[in-house]
């Protein structure tokens, strides 16, 4: 099943309030299984893979078990009601490569940029774009 086939190109318009990626053809979107979080997850959040559970969680540079190594950026929000239980998990799409608007990201720090192999570029309008 190609879960990427349902992605609307509208999400890539600069005036869309939830836009993340600048060039659709450059984005690598793959499914990620998220660990339960009572706050849910927001589009643009930097996530890391927990090496113990194998699930993705919010990136935390001060954590351990792999959570201190940024792996992807969430493409879509996941509300807490999408989790079957407090011990369950939910599937979402993560951006594993491409160009994203830096101002739309949460949890990004310089170490996360290094983990992602990212660099910041500035487009003609002065907008910062994270390319990874």
VEXTI-173986 format. One line per 4 residues: number of its first residue (from 1); their letters; for each residue z, x, y of C-alpha. Coordinates in Angstrom, 2 decimals, always signed. Each point is the difference from the previous one (the first is absolute). Layout:
// residues N
NUM> a> Z,X,Y | ...
This chain:
// residues 132
1> xxxx> +0.00,+0.00,+0.00 | -0.93,+1.34,+3.42 | +2.87,-1.07,+2.29 | -1.71,+1.73,+2.91
5> xxxx> -2.89,-2.50,-0.10 | +2.07,-2.59,+1.85 | +0.72,+2.21,+3.02 | -1.39,-1.54,+3.16
9> xxxx> -1.77,+2.27,+2.45 | +1.89,-1.82,+2.77 | +3.06,+2.14,-0.79 | -1.88,+3.03,+1.29
13> xxxx> -0.68,-1.37,+3.48 | +1.97,+1.84,+2.68 | +1.13,-3.25,+1.65 | +1.47,-1.41,-3.23
17> xxxx> +3.82,+0.16,+0.31 | +0.44,+1.26,-3.56 | -2.77,+2.56,-0.01 | +0.72,+3.27,-1.72
21> xxxx> -3.23,+1.70,-0.94 | -2.76,+0.95,+2.38 | -2.88,+0.43,-2.43 | -0.14,-2.29,-3.01
25> xxxx> -2.37,+2.22,-1.92 | +2.43,+2.93,+0.26 | +3.11,-1.83,-1.26 | +1.15,+0.57,-3.57
29> xxxx> +1.99,-3.10,-1.00 | +1.88,-0.03,-3.29 | +2.69,-2.29,-1.42 | +3.62,+1.15,+0.21
33> xxxx> +2.99,-1.58,-1.74 | +2.84,-0.29,+2.51 | +3.70,+0.04,-0.86 | +2.04,-2.94,+1.29
37> xxxx> +1.20,+0.36,+3.57 | +2.06,-2.78,+1.62 | -1.89,+0.57,+3.27 | -3.42,-0.07,-1.66
41> xxxx> -2.75,+2.37,+1.11 | -2.25,-0.02,+3.06 | -3.66,+0.94,+0.26 | -0.24,+3.55,+1.32
45> xxxx> +3.22,+1.16,-1.65 | -0.05,+3.46,-1.54 | +1.00,-0.14,-3.67 | +0.91,+2.54,-2.67
49> xxxx> +0.08,-0.17,-3.79 | +3.41,+0.10,-1.63 | -0.35,+2.53,-2.82 | +2.81,-1.65,-1.98
53> xxxx> -1.18,-3.63,+0.04 | -3.71,+0.62,+0.68 | +0.11,-2.67,+2.72 | -0.94,+0.49,+3.65
57> xxxx> +2.68,-0.35,+2.67 | +0.37,+0.73,+3.70 | -0.46,+3.68,+0.77 | +3.23,+1.79,+0.95
61> xxxx> -0.20,+3.72,+0.77 | +3.71,+0.42,-0.71 | -0.10,-1.67,-3.41 | -0.64,+1.41,-3.45
65> xxxx> -1.78,-1.12,-3.20 | -3.40,+0.24,+1.69 | +0.83,-2.37,+2.87 | -0.09,+2.99,+2.35
69> xxxx> -3.72,+0.52,-0.67 | -2.33,-2.43,+1.77 | -2.74,-1.30,-2.30 | -1.76,-2.88,+1.75
73> xxxx> +0.04,-2.53,+2.82 | +0.35,-3.69,-0.80 | -3.11,-1.98,+0.81 | +1.77,-3.35,-0.04
77> xxxx> +3.45,-1.46,+0.55 | +2.06,-1.19,-2.94 | +2.67,-2.58,+0.80 | +3.19,-0.01,-2.06
81> xxxx> -0.92,-3.36,-1.58 | -2.92,+1.72,-1.79 | +2.48,+1.81,-2.25 | +0.99,-1.96,-3.12
85> xxxx> +3.62,+1.19,+0.23 | +2.23,+2.64,+1.57 | -0.85,+2.28,-2.91 | -3.71,-0.84,-0.06
89> xxxx> -3.05,+1.56,+1.55 | -3.12,-1.19,+1.81 | -3.55,+1.31,+0.26 | -1.68,+0.79,+3.32
93> xxxx> -2.86,+2.16,+1.18 | +0.62,+3.48,+1.35 | -2.28,+2.18,+2.07 | -0.25,+3.38,-1.72
97> xxxx> -2.56,+1.48,+2.32 | -2.03,-0.81,+3.07 | +0.59,-0.42,+3.70 | +2.80,-2.18,+1.36
101> xxxx> +1.32,-0.74,+3.45 | +3.10,+2.16,+0.39 | +1.73,-2.53,+2.29 | -0.05,-2.62,-2.79
105> xxxx> +1.98,+2.14,-2.46 | +3.72,-0.15,-0.71 | +2.06,+2.69,-1.66 | -2.45,+2.76,+0.89
109> xxxx> +1.38,+3.41,+0.91 | -1.47,+3.49,+0.05 | +1.04,+0.66,-3.61 | -1.72,-3.22,-1.14
113> xxxx> -3.15,+1.10,+1.81 | +0.16,+3.31,-1.87 | +0.58,-1.81,-3.33 | -3.06,-2.18,+0.61
117> xxxx> -2.10,+3.01,+1.02 | -0.62,-1.80,+3.26 | -1.12,+1.06,+3.41 | +0.01,-1.89,+3.27
121> xxxx> -3.24,-0.53,+1.86 | -0.50,-1.78,+3.30 | -2.96,-2.33,+0.39 | -2.09,-0.45,+3.15
125> xxxx> +2.36,-2.68,+1.34 | +3.06,+2.26,-0.40 | +1.37,-1.75,-3.10 | +1.75,+2.24,-2.55
129> xxxx> -1.42,-0.30,-3.50 | +1.60,+1.48,-3.10 | -2.65,+1.33,-2.38 | +1.01,+0.81,-3.57
